[in-house]
């Protein structure tokens, strides 16, 4: 079942002056890797809390899996929704509380009705999914390193075996290498287990290599919905949404100008997903210049010549 | 969660009360607290209520804001009301229903107690609504100077208070996030039965306490890194000056006090 938001608005305290989401409308397919991006205060975190009904719309309706979330209405079996939609808040390591990693990992599954033995199996599986050794189970979560604590906290949500995994700025405060490792890990979960992964971030370049679908938020409104390449075509709008144009976009735009060859047409013909990862960018630059050489038999025109 | 907490929030309307010396306001609050305890007749209550409400009105802050400060105490006030109503046996018997008996004195004491509490809470909100925490702590430091005789540092007390006030919203924000995170893991405090609520509180209190200690450590390090040393002489950002209005404000309360005692 997909996730469909239909004209969803949310005003904190029901006060229209505190409108954080303004008639948001989008559609997410099963098993997609989705990036929700936007500057600080754009409504990203408010939006993600609607996925498991921590917040409910004050207007409009949201369909998440087979649950319909309507304004002011209590959802039947909200616990089941929260089991199926695992929500990881910013700095999840700060939610850890138990004396051992095992108890923390088992907390979610046991709240959702698993027996102690079942919960332990789920905990081990979640640790392995996230790339940590089951030896950590007996350790205190407070003795782990910052990165390990974050992984354990995400594993504590994965242990509930959710169909949808929603993460708010999962890589905040991590170093560049750990950030990439983390995103790769989430991408692997999405591809190998067909989980829908929704990542909220303000770093566009971080999610670009992985996303199937992008949503851009600005001042509580959804200002863009589409693929990576569609966003590339609208890149000039990013600064108006208070976001910087990512480096891969700028490099390819420059190459496009030099070769006078639109990248998007070329990518669409090719049919592959535009990842904007360094290797993909290098390949596209090579292809752009190769086409130019074929057309022009040498020489690179200046961008002024195209006019 | 933060929106429900009214106390500790400054509402800037630039009224004459806002401009008063915080030491004057703090002294008057203390006098007012004593006055509310001394109130014993309807005339006292009505007179003090009129004067206090007029002062509140003169701040140009909506009266409803002051009364919102009473909201968090409503259950405690209800409990005190019922406690007085059932246990005070003076005066005439008004109603007898099985073991439950209401006496006239019980009703009067119950009403007066709740009235007294409301007056105290609404009026003390005036101090926090019209004074910034920085001014408040500086005034406190100034007023606690005599404690130096007993080797108690007023600077330390004022610093503790200012840090505590500064971190109330931050810790509330963190608590709210952890409540939501635990709700996402199937432990929603709102939906849980009472016996499970206590268990779920551990999942909330441990991370909140850990966060508070982490923040405290970061704060200590950052203050020390910038050369802060407790007890060293420091210049003040605000300079407190006592004006004629402060004396008049203080006089109003002394007069109310005298009126209540004379009554």
Interface residues (C-beta under 8 A of the other chain):
Chain A: X12 X13 X49 X52 X54 X78 X79 X82 X83 X86 X87 X88 X89 X90 X92 X94 X95 X96 X97 X98 X107 X108 X111 X112 X142 X156 X157 X160
Chain B: X3 X174 X177 X178 X180 X181 X182 X183 X184 X185 X186 X187 X188 X191 X202 X203 X204 X206 X207 X210 X211
